[in-house]
């Protein structure tokens, strides 16, 4: 017969096993996944000399600031679905604000689900997936329940005080118009302040086990609501509207302009536009303050050295470029490009990276950095080589697309597709039927001169090469999947 182990030996064995389990759990890095709604590259770390964003700038300096990162479709629902599934819009068939990605790929494993499978606690506070109509702060919105173990939906005084918001375009809802409020009270009373507070509570609660925490801020999405103190950071007499040369729009196809902003500057006067600009930047600084609170909490809780931080915006944003484009839904640089910052404790390289990367790269990057198994069908690739060395060889290209509804400008639904390389942006509308654009960012970083209009020999060669490369990743065809034209 085998000898019976003594109680002391059993206790020691259990203690050792518990210690080993705790060590294994501690070795798993946490992920703080911060999403910001409608944030352009209006940040100090992206070269914006107006923006007051010290906390995000600090994160960028400690991590890797991808200064040329591009989303796959500059509209909230499609881009968020693409980031969380790691798939392109043509793969998940999501082009509007109504369709859920699981309608096309019901069994897809989302980014947070991959962490669930690896034993992580996953939670969402605020907006990670899109909020469908009505966009109700304080609800689950257009969420994906399998992605989370817990969801928290704060609702602040900004929601309660919507009647006080000024709407420069009363015929539109405040969520779609240039609208704003310099609010009374503090940021802690705003929805975004409450989101940061609730996220910090979860970090404190789960600090002894691995977590994937999605923190989604609502601003600077319209309506632009922030406490007055943030408006004061941007005196109106210090602001200017973007420059555009005379007749800038003459060589731009009609389809290039979003259907919700067909008239330059919505027909509003300069004073109103500057107030909208002030309000937008005020919201950016309010969000920056909340990001600072999250980063300080990581330090205070002793989590900073074991937490990967990912900071991203769902897409870029226009503030009047090209003689009056506002908001999103374009394939110009301002909407296709968006902030992406990744911080990894102890990372080898730090600072700015100017390689071309895509938002479909986020999923494989985060799982790679955390040592979490990822599906083998992801559309992107891990950015770890650039986090180790921002100047490493990369050969990146970025594909962005957007769908236009048929209206009084376009006789049929038109897909626009764009490819961004180190030097060029090539865009075609409806396979070129409704226009083609080519911009040389070496000579023309603001995309003022469309070389496709009267292409010389060199431009013709570039057009042919980029068209071929674009169609390998985006068909440009009108989708056969269900699309709600009113929600594009």
N, C-alpha and C positions, 0 to 999 in steps of 0.2 A: 504493500500500500504506500501511496505517496504521502510524505509528511504533511501535516496540516500547518499552513503558515500562521505565524503568530499575528495577533491584532496589530502590533506595532509595525511589523513588516508591511502589512496591508495598508496601513495608514501612510507609511512612507511612500509606498508605490503610488497610491492615489494622489498624494501631494506632488510627486514628481510629474505624473501625468497631467495634473491640473496646471502645473507650472509650464510644461511644454505647450499645452493648449493655449495658455495665456500669451506665451511668447509668439506662437504662430499667429494668433489674432492681432497682437501688437505689430507684427511685421507687415500686416496688410495696410497699405496707405489709405487714408480716407480720401474722399473726393468732394471738394466744394465746387459745385457746378453753377456758376452765376450767369444768368441770362438777363439781358437788358432789352427792352422793347423799343424799336425804332431809333437806335443810337447810331448816328453816323460816326465817322472818324474825327469827331469834334472833341478831341482829347489832347492834352498837352503832349503826351507820349507819341502822338501821331503828327505832331508838328503844328497843331492849332494854337496860334499865339493868343487867342482870345479866351479859350476855355480855361476854367479854374478847376482842375481835377487832380489835386495832389495825391490822393489815395490810390487811384487807378494808375497814376504815373509811377508811384512807388512800387506797385505790383509789377508793372512792366519792366522796371529797372532790375528787380530781383529775379524775374522770370524771363520768358521769351515773348517779345512783342512782335507778332507777325503783321508787318506793316502792309503787306499785300495779300490779304486773305479775302476770299470771295465766296459769297453765298450762292446757292443753286437756283433760287427763285425769290426775288425781292418782294415777298408778300408773307404775312405772318404764318398762316397755317402751313403752306407748302414747305417753307424753309425750316420750320421747327420740326415737322414730320421727317424731313430729310436728315436733319442733324441727329435726331433720336433713333432713326432706323439705320443710318449710315448708307442710305440708298438715294439715288437721284430721283427727281420728280417723274421722269419717264418710267422708272421702275415701280414706284408706288402709285402712280397715276393720280397724284394730288396736285392740282393747279389752281384751285380756288379756295375760298374760306369755308366751304361746306362739307367737303369730302374727307372722311377719316381714312387714314392709311390702311387700317385693318380691313376696309372694304375690298382692297386689292390683295393685300398680303396678310391674311388673318393670323398666321402663325409666326410672324416675324418676331425676333427677339430684340427688344429695344435696348438701348445703351444701359439704362438703369436695371433692366431685367438681367442683363449679362452679369451685373454686379450682385443682384439677388441670388443668382445661381451659384455665385462664388462665396455665398455666406454673408453678404453685406446687408445691413439695414438700409433701406432706401426710402427717402422722403422727399416730398415736394412742398415748398412754401411759395405761394404766389403763382406766377405764370411761367410755365415751361412749355406745355403744349398751348395751342391757340384757344382763345375764348370765343366760342361761337355766338351768333346773335341770339338773344341780346347779350352784349358783352357785359356780364354782370360781375363786377368785382365782389368778392366774397362767396363765389360759388366755384364748383369744379370746372365750369366751362366745358370746352371741347377736349376733355382730358382723356387719358388712357389708363383706366384703373389697374390693369395688370402690371403697369410699370412701377407702382409704388406700394410700400407697406403702410405709408401714412401720407395724408395730404392735409395741409393747413391753408385756409383761405381767408386771410384778414380783410377787413373792410374798414377804411379810415374815414376821416371827416371829408376828404375830397369827394367821396361818393355821396355823402350826406349833403354836401354844399354845391351840388351840380347846378342848382338854380342860380347861383351867384356867378357862374362862369360866363365870360364874355364870348360871344360867337360872332366872328367877323363875317360868317356866311350863314345867316339864319336859315336858309333853305336846306342846309345839310345838318345831320346830327353832329353833336359836338365831338364824337369819336372819329369823324371823318373830315372835319373842317379845321380851319385855323381858329383855335379857341383857347382861352387861357384864363388863369386866375392867380393873382398874387395873394395867397391865402394868409389868414390870421393863424396864430398858433405856431407850433413847432413841427419839425419833420417827423418826430416820433408819433404824431397824431395822424399823419398821412398814411395811406395804405402802404407805401414803400417803406416807411419807417417801421410800421408794424410788422412787415415781412421780415425785415432784418432782426427785429426783436424776437419773433417766433423762431427764426432760424438759429439764433444764438441759444435759445432754450433747448432746442434739439441737440445742438453740439454739446452743450453741457450735460444733457441727459445721456447721450450716447458716447461720451468721450473715451470710454473704456472698451468700446467695441467698434469694428470697422463700419463706416457709414459712407453712403453716397447721398449727398444732400443737394437737391436742386433748389436754387433760390432765384425766383423770377420776378424782377422789378417791372412795374407797369410804365413808368415814365422813362424817356420823354415822349411816349406816344400821346397823341392828342386825346383829350384836352391837356394842354400844358399847365399843370397845377403844381405849385411849390410855394412854400412859405416866402413871405416878402423879403426875408434876409438874403435869399438866393437871387432874387431879382436885383437887389442892390449891388450885387457883384458885377453887374453888366449895365452901366449907365447907357441910356439910349444914345447919347451923343458920342459914344465910343464905338458904335456899331455901324457897319456899312453892308449894303447888299452886294452879292457877288458880281464881279465884272463879267460882261459879255460883249464881244465886239458887235458893231452895228451889223444888222442882217445875219446874226449868228444862226438863226433858224432856217435860212434859205436852203442850205444843203443837207438838212436833216429830214428824213422821211416822216410823213404824218404818223405812221404807226409807232415811231419812237417815243412819241409823247403819250403819256398815260391818259386813258379815257376819262379819268376823274379829275384831270388837270389840263384840259385842252386849251384853255385860255391863259396867256401869260399872267402869272401872279394872281390868278383868279379874278383879275380886274380890280384888285385892291390898290390903294394908294401907298406910297412909300412909308409914310408914318405908321400905318397899320402893320405893314410888313416888318418894320423894324421892331415894333412891339412884340410881334410873333417870334421874331428871332431872339429877342431878349428872354421871352418866356421859355423858349426851347432850351437855351443855354442854362437858364435857372434850374430847369428840371435835370439837366445833365449834372450840374453841381450838387443838387440834392441827392441824386443817386450815388454820386461819388462819395458823399458823406456816409451813406449807408454801407457802401463797400468798405469804407474805412472802419466802420464798426465791426463788420464781419472779420476783417483781418486782425483787428485788435483782440477780438474774442479768441481767435486761434492762438495768439500769443499768450493771453491770460490763462487759457485752459491747458496750455502746454501741448497744443496740437499742431503748431506751425511746422515742426520738423518731421511730421508724419502725415501731412495733408497736401495732396495735389490740388491746386486751384486753377480752374478753367473759367475764364471770363470771355463772354462773347455777346454780340448783338445779333438779332435774327436777320438783319440786313442793314444796308446803308440808308441814307435819307437825304433828300434835297432841301435846301434852304434858299431857293431862288436861282439856282444855276441855269445856264442856257436861256437867259432872259425870261426867267419866271417859272421854272419847274419847282414844285413843292411836293414833299412827302416821298413816296416810294414808287414801285411798279415801273421802273425804267431799267434799261440795260446800259446806261451810262456808268462811268466809274463811281459816281457818288452813291448810287443805289446798289450796285453789284459788290462793291468793296465794303467791308465792315470790320469792326474791331475783333481781334482774337488774341488773347494773352494766355499763356500757359506757364504756371509756376510749378516746379518740381523741387522738393527739398534736396539740396546738395547737387543740383544740376551742374553740368560741366560748363555750359555756355550761358551767357546772360545778355540781355539787351535786345536790340532790334534785329530782326531778320527780314530781308527784302526778297526772299524767294517767293514765287507764286505758289500759294496753297489754296485748298478748297475746304469748305465746311464739311464735306463728306469725309475729310481726313480726321475730324474731331473724334468720332467713335473709335476707329482703330488706334488712334494716339492714346486716348485715355485708358483703354483696356491694356494696351502694350505697357504703358508706364506703371500700371497697377499690377501687372502680372495676371490679368483676368482673361480667361478664354473668350475669344470673339468668334462670331460666325465667319465662315470662310468665303462668303459671297459679298462682303462689303465693297462699296464702290471706291473708297478712298484708300489711303495708305498712312502708316504711322509717321508722325512728324518727329519722332525721337531723334533721328540723325541731325535735324536742324536745332533741336533743343540742346543736343550735345555740342553742336558747332553751327551757329547761325549762318556761316559762310560755306557750309558743306555743299558739294555738287548736288543738284536737285532736278533740273530740267522740268519744272512745273508748268502746267497749263490749267486754266480754270474755265469751266463751262457754266454760264448763267442763262436762264431762259425765263420768259414771261408770256402769258397768253392774253391776247386782246379780244374783247367781244365784238361782234358785228354791231355797228352803230351808224350814225349819219356820216362818219368819216371813212369807215371800212365796210364794204359790202358783205364780208364774211368774217368768221372767226379766224384770227391770224396768230400763229405762234412765232415769237421772236426768240432767236438763239444767238448767243455771243460767246466768243472764245477770247480769253486774255492770255497773252504770252508776256515774256519779259519786256518786249518792246511794243507790241501792237495790241489793239482791240479790233476784232472783226465781228460785225453783227449783220444778220440777215433776217428779214421779216417775210414769213410765208415762203421759205425757200428762195428768197430774193424777189419774189413777185411784187411785194409791197415795199421794197427798198433794201439797200445795202449800205453799210457804213464801214469805214476803215480809218482808224486813228493811229498815228505814230506818236507814242508817248515819249519818245526821245526828243522830238521837235515840238510836240503839241500835247503837253500833259493834261490840259483842260478839255481836250477833245473838241476843239473849235473848227478844225479843218478836216472835212470828210474827204479823204483821198479817193474814195470809190466813185465820186461824182465824175471826175475827169481823170482817170488813173493814167499815170505815165507808165513807162515800161517796167520800172522797178515795182510800182504799186500793183500792176497786173500780176506779177510773179507772186507777190505776197498774198494777194487776194486768192489766187488759185491754190496756194499751199494751205492757207488757213481755212478755206472752205472745206477742203478735203479732211483736215484734222478735226474741224468742228463736227462734221457729219458722222464721224466715227463714234461720237459720244452723245449726240443729240440729233434726232431725225429731223426735227423742224416741222413735223407733220401735225395737223390738227388732231387732237386726241379723240379716240373712239370711246373712252371711258366717260361716265357721266360728268358733266360740268355745268355749273349754274352761272350763266353769263352775268347775272346781276351781282355775283359775288367774286368776280375776278379782280 
